[in-house]
Amino acid sequence: MPPIPIPAASSRRCLSSLILTSTPSHTSSAFETPISTTIRALSTTSTLSRQRPSHLTVSPDQVPEYPYGPFRTYKQANEGLFGGQKIRFGNVVAEEYGNKSRTTWLPNRQTKRLWSRSLNTFIRTRMTARVLKTIDRLGGIDEYLLGSKTQRIKDLGPAGWALRWKIIQTPAVQERFARERAAMGLPPKEAADSTDLPSELAAEGFTSNSVLNEVEEMIQRDEEFVIGKVEEGEQVVAKVDEAEEATATKEIEFMKEENPRDNAKTPGP
C-alpha cells in the first residue's frame, strides 16, 4: 500500500482564529463555496481587573494634612497599613566559626480585602500580619481606623489617614459620633461649631473671623486683649488699675531697700 501523504502544517497560524477554505472536486468552479472553520482561543475568559487600593480613591485635596508627615525610611509604609513596622538590618552569625553575614528582615506584608460596615464595601490595601491580628481583635477595619490614641494615629500612616477620613464622612459614623456626644452630655456638633458673638461686637459689625484676626495681631504685638471701642469710663478704670499696680510695685521696692537681707553669718558667743 502506498504511503498516505500528510499535508504539512502552516508555520504561521493564529491561535485566535483559523479559516480553512476548500473546494469540492465534484462541483464546478461556478458554484465554489468557501467552507470556514473558526478555532477558538485557548481561553475565552476576560482578564480579571484588580481592585485599586482604597486609599488612592480619596482625593488628596480633600483629606486634611497628615500631622506626622510621610515616612522617610521604608517608604512602602506610606502605601498601606504597616503599624509602624519597617525594614530591619542585622547579621546572621554562624554557630561553628562565628562568621557574620549581613542580612535584612522585611515585615510580613499581605494584600487583603476587608469588609467595611460604614462604607458597605470592601477595602483593599496592603498590611502586615500584626495589623491584621489587631483588626481581628478589635472586630473590623473600621474600629482600627477610628482609633483616637496618639500611637494609633502614628501607626496609620498617610494611607490609613486617608482611609480614616473617608470612613468618618459616612452617615453611619456621623450618627455614631452624635450618639457618643449625647451620651457625654455635649451639644450637637452643629450647635458647638456655631460661634455666637456678643451683641456689642455684633452691633459694631464684627464677625468671628475678624475677631480671630484681631486677636492674632494683638498676640504678635504683645498687647492686651481689647476688642471693639473703648468708652471713656473704661479708659479711666484702666488708668486707675495701672496706677495702683505702679504704686504697689514701688512699695515692694521700698520695703526691700529698708529691710535688706543680711546673709552674713552671725559670730558665735
C-alpha positions in Angstrom: 0.0 0.0 0.0 1.5 3.3 -0.9 2.1 5.8 1.9 -0.7 8.3 2.6 0.6 11.8 2.1 0.1 14.1 5.2 -0.2 17.8 4.4 2.4 20.0 6.1 1.1 22.3 8.8 1.4 26.0 8.1 4.1 27.7 10.0 2.1 30.8 10.6 -1.1 30.0 12.4 -3.2 32.4 14.5 -4.4 31.0 17.8 -7.5 33.2 18.0 -9.0 32.1 14.6 -8.1 29.9 11.6 -10.1 30.0 8.4 -9.8 26.9 6.2 -11.1 27.1 2.6 -11.6 24.1 0.4 -13.4 23.4 -2.9 -15.1 20.1 -3.5 -14.0 18.3 -6.7 -17.5 17.3 -7.8 -18.7 20.9 -8.1 -17.9 23.3 -10.9 -15.9 26.4 -10.5 -19.1 28.5 -10.8 -20.5 27.1 -7.6 -17.4 27.2 -5.4 -18.4 28.0 -1.9 -15.7 28.5 0.8 -16.0 26.5 3.9 -15.0 28.5 7.1 -13.9 26.8 10.3 -13.2 29.0 13.4 -10.9 27.7 16.1 -11.5 29.3 19.5 -8.6 30.8 21.5 -7.1 28.9 24.4 -9.2 30.9 26.9 -12.4 32.8 26.5 -12.4 34.4 30.0 -11.5 38.1 30.1 -8.6 39.1 32.3 -9.5 39.9 35.8 -9.1 43.5 36.8 -7.5 44.1 40.2 -9.2 46.4 42.6 -7.4 49.7 43.1 -6.0 50.3 46.6 -8.8 52.1 48.5 -6.6 54.9 49.9 -5.9 56.0 46.3 -9.6 56.5 45.6 -9.6 59.5 48.0 -8.7 62.9 46.5 -5.6 64.2 48.3 -7.1 67.8 48.1 -10.0 66.8 50.4 -8.0 64.9 53.0 -6.5 67.1 55.8 -2.7 67.0 56.1 -1.3 64.1 58.0 0.1 65.5 61.2 3.2 63.3 61.3 4.1 63.5 57.6 5.2 60.7 55.3 7.7 58.1 56.3 11.2 58.9 55.1 12.6 55.5 55.6 11.0 52.3 54.2 8.6 54.3 52.0 6.4 51.3 51.3 4.7 52.0 54.6 3.2 55.1 53.0 1.1 52.9 50.8 -0.5 50.6 53.3 -1.2 49.8 57.0 2.2 48.7 58.4 1.6 49.5 62.0 5.0 51.3 62.4 6.9 48.2 61.2 10.0 48.9 59.0 12.8 47.0 57.4 15.4 45.8 59.9 19.1 45.1 59.4 21.4 42.7 61.2 23.9 39.9 61.0 23.5 36.1 60.7 26.2 34.6 62.9 27.4 31.1 62.1 27.4 28.7 65.1 30.7 27.0 64.4 33.1 29.7 63.5 31.1 32.9 64.3 31.3 34.3 60.8 28.9 37.2 60.2 26.7 37.6 57.1 24.9 40.9 56.6 21.1 40.4 56.1 17.8 42.2 56.2 14.4 41.3 57.6 11.2 42.7 55.9 7.8 42.9 57.6 5.3 40.2 56.8 3.3 42.0 54.2 -0.1 40.9 52.9 -2.6 42.3 50.5 -6.1 41.9 51.9 -9.7 42.9 51.1 -11.6 43.6 54.3 -15.3 44.5 54.6 -16.1 47.9 55.9 -19.6 48.2 57.6 -19.6 52.0 57.3 -18.7 52.1 53.6 -20.7 49.0 52.9 -17.9 47.8 50.6 -14.5 46.1 50.6 -11.3 47.9 51.5 -8.3 46.6 49.6 -4.9 47.6 51.0 -1.5 46.2 52.0 -1.0 45.4 55.6 1.3 43.5 57.9 0.3 40.4 59.8 0.4 42.3 63.1 -2.1 44.9 61.9 -4.3 42.1 60.6 -4.3 40.5 64.1 -5.2 43.8 65.7 -8.1 44.3 63.2 -9.4 40.8 64.0 -9.1 41.5 67.7 -11.0 44.9 67.5 -13.8 43.5 65.4 -13.2 45.1 62.0 -11.2 47.6 60.0 -13.5 50.4 60.9 -12.6 50.1 64.6 -8.9 50.1 63.8 -9.1 53.2 61.6 -11.2 55.1 64.1 -8.8 54.7 67.0 -8.1 58.0 68.7 -4.9 57.3 70.6 -1.7 59.1 69.5 0.1 55.8 68.8 -2.7 54.6 66.6 -2.6 57.8 64.5 1.2 57.3 64.1 0.7 53.7 63.1 -1.9 54.6 60.4 0.5 56.5 58.1 -0.7 58.6 55.2 -2.7 55.7 53.6 -4.5 54.9 56.8 -5.1 58.6 57.5 -6.9 58.9 54.1 -9.0 55.8 54.8 -9.8 57.2 58.2 -11.1 60.5 56.7 -13.1 58.5 54.1 -14.8 56.5 56.8 -15.6 59.5 59.0 -17.5 61.2 56.2 -20.1 58.3 56.1 -23.5 58.8 57.7 -23.1 55.7 59.8 -20.0 57.1 61.6 -21.5 60.6 61.9 -24.5 59.1 63.7 -22.2 57.1 65.9 -20.3 60.3 66.9 -23.6 62.1 67.6 -24.7 59.3 70.0 -21.4 59.5 71.8 -21.7 63.3 72.2 -25.2 62.9 73.5 -24.1 60.2 76.0 -21.4 62.6 77.3 -23.8 65.5 77.6 -22.3 67.6 74.9 -24.4 69.7 72.5 -24.7 68.6 68.8 -21.8 69.3 66.6 -23.7 72.0 64.6 -24.5 73.9 67.7 -21.0 73.6 69.0 -19.4 74.9 65.8 -21.7 77.9 65.6 -19.8 80.8 67.5 -22.3 83.5 68.5 -20.6 86.8 69.2 -21.8 89.2 71.9 -24.4 91.7 71.0 -22.0 94.6 71.5 -19.5 93.2 69.0 -22.2 92.2 66.5 -23.6 95.7 66.7 -20.2 97.1 65.8 -20.1 94.9 62.7 -17.5 92.3 63.9 -17.5 88.8 62.7 -15.9 85.7 64.1 -13.1 85.8 61.5 -12.4 89.5 62.1 -12.2 88.9 65.9 -9.8 86.0 65.4 -7.6 88.1 63.1 -7.6 91.0 65.6 -6.6 88.6 68.5 -3.8 87.2 66.5 -2.5 90.7 65.8 -2.6 91.5 69.5 -0.7 88.4 70.3 2.0 89.3 67.8 2.2 92.9 69.2 2.2 91.6 72.8 -0.8 93.9 73.7 -3.8 93.5 76.0 -6.9 91.8 74.6 -9.2 94.8 74.0 -11.7 94.2 71.2 -14.1 96.9 70.0 -14.4 100.5 71.0 -13.3 101.5 74.5 -15.5 104.0 76.3 -14.3 106.9 78.5 -15.3 105.2 81.7 -13.4 102.0 80.7 -10.3 104.1 79.9 -10.5 105.7 83.4 -10.8 102.3 85.1 -7.8 101.0 83.1 -5.7 104.0 84.1 -6.6 103.6 87.8 -5.6 99.9 87.6 -2.3 100.8 86.1 -1.6 103.5 88.8 -2.4 101.0 91.6 -0.1 98.4 90.1 2.7 101.0 89.8 2.2 102.1 93.5 2.3 98.5 94.7 5.5 97.9 92.8 7.1 101.0 94.3 6.1 99.9 97.9 7.6 96.5 97.4 10.9 98.0 96.2 10.9 100.4 99.1 10.4 97.6 101.6 13.3 95.7 100.1 15.6 98.7 100.5 14.5 99.3 104.1 15.0 95.7 105.2 17.9 94.3 103.2 18.7 90.6 103.7 21.8 90.0 105.8 23.2 86.8 104.5 26.4 87.1 106.7 26.8 84.6 109.4 26.5 85.9 113.0 29.6 85.2 115.1 29.2 82.7 117.9 29.5 83.6 121.6 
